């Protein structure tokens, strides 16, 4: 399998130098992006970007030292190599003190540049690997909700969730009823710098419209009949932490105006007061409907929709990630058994097949409820999952050929993932002829490119 070229960014306002450095690096096998200004280059960077930046120091607009500061504000571990034709000891010392990986004075030999770039890329690779390992360890050791899933769809969701948790931004979660939006919101809170503060969850569809404003914003004595003393609302209670607004589509339109102000100004006024209260909160909103369509129909404020839609995470329903169902069921059963002090047998392959064949309209919530019934009531029906799921009436699951195909697809996906997309190793793993494997990849809509290792 061909190795993906390592990315290197070059920033220099002199075109001939960009071309010269680019050619040298491309001949050495690197993937080069060149920019004439530091401002443009910053847009290409992210905390997960796996490469190295080479930047001139003296440039019009943002100079190299300022770029170094801006890049490290995004990721303090990003290797930045600074070059200049006007170098001196004091500049070099200042650059290193500010976190530059290395400092090169023009003119320099190509071998020196390539050596520095190779070492910087090794450092970047180790940094990202260690960061990934720490995140994985934290997911399995930190108290709190677990968002489980081995399918590619859920791995993508978790990767984005971990990125978002590290930055201060509001976000919108979209998913069907029971898909796990509340669990993901709690996970993001607990992986963020706000983990030690309050996580306040509010179901906008469950709070009566007559009291939701007081619930959110609080009130002063005498604000309305029965308001005998000051009440701190949910937003104030969450100061320093996170507010989770579930079923945001159910929030009354008049209250959406006030929510928009909170999002924009990070302050509120209690009912019956004209004094603003400053807030330090993060908003995570969740919905099961198309808010853009709701806004077009006048059922949701358009300005609030665009304010919430800066970052959106979509949680796939269980029927689109069936291979995760046995893992989730086992997890929920263990939790229920631990809480109740009871024990339950691990589902058989046939039972796992039945679990995977169900469409789960209630998604994770429905699956969790079944796992709890399996532990609490299973002994009364000899742990008959079909009876626990459908009662005595029963329900037709997938046919045997359909179940076989589902398992076959799952086995191929797991083998491709284990072998990082290598067809040769997957063939050996599954003991299949090459043509048979390619036929099955086509049949199940699988592509080796989706499993390639990323450097």
N, C-alpha and C positions, 0 to 999 in steps of 0.2 A: 504494500500500500504506500503510495507516494506521500511524503511528509508535507504538510501545509507550510508554505514559506512564512517565516517570521516577519511581522510588520515593523517597519522603521519609518518614522516621520522626519522629514528634513524641513527646517524653517530657515530661509535666508532670502534677503531682498535682492540679492544678486543672482540673476537667472543662470549665468554660465556656471556658477558654483553649485547651484541646485542640480543642474544637469550632470556636472562632473561627479559630484558625490553620489547622485542617484545611479549613474552607470556603474561606479565602483561597487556599490552595495548590491545592485541587481546581478552583476556578474558573480558575486559571492553567494547568490541564492536567496537574497532577501526581497520581500515585497515592499516597495518604496512608494510613499506618498509625499509629494513636495508641495510646500506652501510658501508664498511670498510674504505672508504676514503671520504674526503669532495669533492674532485674533481669529483668523480662519482655522488655524490648526487646533485651537482649543475646542472647537465644535466637534472635532473628530474623536476626542478623548472621552473615556469613561473609566470608572474604577475597575472594570473588568477587561479593559483593553490590554492585550498581551504583549505589547511591543515596547520600543525604545524611541525617545525623541532626541534628535540632534538639532540644536538651535544656535544661530548666530547671536551674539550679545548686542551689538550695535545695529539697530534697525529703526526705521521711522515708525511712529506710532508706538505700539507696545514693544519694549526692548526685551532682550533675553532674560534679564534678571527679573523683570516683572512677570514675564511668562512663566518662569520657574515658580514664582509665588502662586500664580493662578492655577498652574497645573497641580501643585502640591495641595492646594485647597480642595481640589477634586479627589486626589489620591496622594497621600504623603509618600507612598512607596514607589511612585512612578519614576523610572530612571530617566533623567534628563542630562544629556551631554552638551556642555556649552563650548562654543568655539568662537574665536575672535582673532582679528589681525592686529589688535591693539592691546594684547595681553600684557599684564605685569603681575608681580607677586601679589599685590594687594587685591586686584580683581579676582585672581585665582582663589585666594584665601576666602574672600567674601562669597564667591560662588559655592565653594565647598561647604562653608558654614551654613549657607542657606539651603543646603540639601542637594546640590548638584551631584550627579554620580561621578562625573569626571570633568576635566577642563583641558581643552586642547588649543594650542596657539597655532594659527596659520602662518606659514605653510606647514603641513605635517604629512608624513608618509602614509600611503594607503594601508600599509600593514599595521601601523599603530591604530588607525581608525577602526579597522576590522577587528583587531584584538579587543579594543575597548567595547565595541558594539557586542561582540560575542559574550564577553563577561557580563555586560549589563543585561543581556537577554537571559542568561542563565539565572541571574539574580531575580529578574522579573518572573520567570517561570517558577522558581522556588517560592517566591512571595505569594503568587496566586494559588499554588498548590497548598501551601500552609494555610492560607485564608480559607480555602475550600474545606480542608480537613477540620479546621476549627469550627466552621459553620455546621458541618455535618455532626461533629461531636456535640455541639450546643443543642442541636435539634433533638438529640437522643438523651441528653442528660438534664436539660433545663426543665424545671417543673412547669406544668401547664399543658395546654392543648397540643396534640400532635396532629399535624396535617400529613397523612400518609399517602404514598402512591409511588409505584415504580414505573408506571407508564410514562411515555415521553411527554404526553400532555401535562401530567401533574409535575414532572420534573421541570418543565418550562415554567409553570406557574410558581413553583417554589423558588426557582432561580430569580425570577422577577420580584417575588415577595422579599427575598433576602436583600436584593439591591435597594428596593424601596424603603425597607426598614432602616437603612443606614442614612437616609436623607430626610430632611424636614419638608414634607410635602403632603397635602391632603390627597386623598384618592377615592376612587369609586370602584366598588366590587360589584360585578354582575354575575348572576347565576340563578338557576331555577330554585324553587322552594326546596329547602333541605339540602342544598348542594354543599353547605359548609362555609357560608360566608362569615358567620359569626366566629367560627373556629379560626378561619384565616385571619380575621381582623385581630383576634386576641394574639395569635402567633406573631403578626407583624408588630404589635405593641410590645410584646415581650422580647423581641429581638432588637428593639430600638433603644435609643438612649433614654426613653421615657419609661422603661420597664419598671422602675421603682416607684412610679407614681400611679394615680388611679386610672383604671380603665372603666369608663362609664358607658354601658350599653342601653340604648333607648329604642324600643320598637315603636316607630311613629304610627303604625297602624293599630296598636293596642291601647294607646293612651287616648282617652276621650278628648275630642276637640275643645271642649269647654275648659279643660285644665292643662292642656299640653303647653301653652305659653308659660304658665306659672311653673310647670315642671322643668322647662328648659332654662328659663331666664330668672326664675325666682321672683319674689315680690317684697314690697315694704308693707309695714302695718297700715291697714286702712285702704290698701290698693283696691279691694273689692270686698263685698260682704263676706264675712267670715275670716278675713285676713287679719288676725289679731297680733301677729308678730312677724318679724322679718324671716324670710325663708330663702336660703341659698339654693339656687337652681342647679340642674345637672351640669351645665357648662362650667359654672364656678367651681363646683365640686371636683371637676376633672382638671382644674388648673395645674399645669405642669405635665399632664398626662394625655390621654386619648379619649375622644368621644366617638362612639360607634352609633351611627344613625341607621338602623335597619328599616327596611321598607320605606325609604325616603320618598318614594312616589306617593305615599299616603299623607304626607305632611300638608296641612291646609295652605292654600295659596297665599293668604295674608301673612302667615308665619314664615313662608319661604323668603319674603322680603327681609325680615329680620335676620334670618339665617345667613342670607347673602351679605348683610352688613358685618356679621360676626366673622365670616370668612375673609372679607376684605380688610376690615379694620382691627380685628382681634380684640374687640371690646363689646360690651353689652350694657344695657340699662335695665335694672330690675323693674317690674311692673310697679307703678306708683312712684318712680324715681326719675330724676333728670340727670343724675350723676353717672358718668360712664365708669365701668369697671373693666380694667385691662385683663386680658386673658393670654395665657401661654398654653394653647391646646393644639392637638392635631385632630382633624376630622377625617374619619373613615365612614363613608356612606355606602349603603348597599341597596341594590334593587333587583327585582326579578322581571322588570318590564323595560321596554325600550323608552328611555327618557327623552330621546330626541323626538320620537314619534308622539309621545305624550305632550311635549312642548309645542309641537306643530298643531296639536288638537286643542291647545289651550288648557291642558290639564296639569301642566308643570311649567314653571317659569323658565323661559329660554336662557336668560342671563345666569340663573343658578345652575342650569344644566352645563353651560360652557365653563362655569367656574369650577364645578365638580369634576369635569371631564378632562382635567389636565393629565392625570394618570389613571388608567382604567385596567383592572385585572378581571379577566373572565374565567370563571371556574367551570370546567366541563362537567356535565352530568355523568352519573355513574354508567349509564348505558353507552357512553362514548369512551369509557376506560374500564371495561369489564374485567380486565386482568388484575385490577386493583381490589376487586370485591373480596376475594378470599382473605387477603392481607388485612383489609379493614375489618371484616367480620371477626377474624381471630383477635385483632387488637381490642375491639369493643367487648368481645366475650371475656377476655382476660381482665379488662377493667371491671366488668360486672361481677366476675367471679371474685376478684380481690375485694370489692366493696361488700359483697354479700356473704363471703365466707364459704360459698358453694363451689363445686367443681363441675366441669362439663367436658365431655370428650371432644377432641379435635375433629372437625367435620371430615368425613370420608371424601375421596375423590369424586364419587358420584354426587354427594351433597354439595361439594364445591362447584361442580358442573351445574347443578340446579340453581345455585345462587347466581352464577354468571349468566344463566339463561333468562333470568327475570329482568324486566326493564326498569324497575325501581323508580316509579314516578315520584316517590317521596325522597329519592336520592339517599344521601348519607344518613339523614335523620331516620328514614324508614329502615335502613340496614342496621343502624344502632339499636333501634327498638326491637328488631328481630333478634339480634345478638343477646339482648337483655332477657327476652322471653326464653331463648334457648337455654340460658343459664338458670333462670328462676323457675321455669315451668317444664323444661325439657324432660326431666325424669318422669313426669306424669304421662308422657306419650312416647317413652323409649327414645327420646331425642329425634323424633321424626320431624325433620325440618319442613317437609311439605305440609304436614298438618299444622305446624306452628305458623307457617306463612299464610295458608289459604283455608284453614279449618278443615272440616270433614268433606267439604264440597270438592276440594282439590282444584287443580288448574293444570292445563296442559303446558308442560315446559317445552323447550326446544326439542326437536327430533334428535335421534342418536347421531345421524350424519352431521347435523348442525352443531351438536356438542363436540363431536370429533374435530370438525373444522376449527371451532373456536380454540380448542386445546392445541391443535397443530399450529395455528397462527401464533398463539402465545409462546409456544416452545421455540419457534423460529425467531420471534422478537427477542426473547431472552438470550438465545445463542448469539444473535447479531450484537446485542448490547454487551455481552461478556467478551466478545472478540473484537469489539470496537469497529464493527463494519467489515472486518476481514472475511471475504468470501471463502478463501482457502481454509482458514481456521474454523469457520462455521461448518463447512463441508465435513471436516474431520470430526468436529464436535457432534454433529448429528448423523454421521455415517451415511450421507446422501450422495448420489451422483450429482455432478454439476448441473446437468440439464434439469433434473428433478427439482433442485433447489431454485433455479431460475424460474421454472414454471410456477412453483408455489409462491415465490416473491411476486410474480405478476398476478397470480390469482388473488392474493390477499392485499394487493396494493402497497407492498412494502418496498423500500428502497434502501440499499446499503448506505447511501449518502447521509441518511438520517441518523446513522449510528457511528459515523466516523469520529475518531478521537480528535479532540481540539487541543492544540498545544498552547 
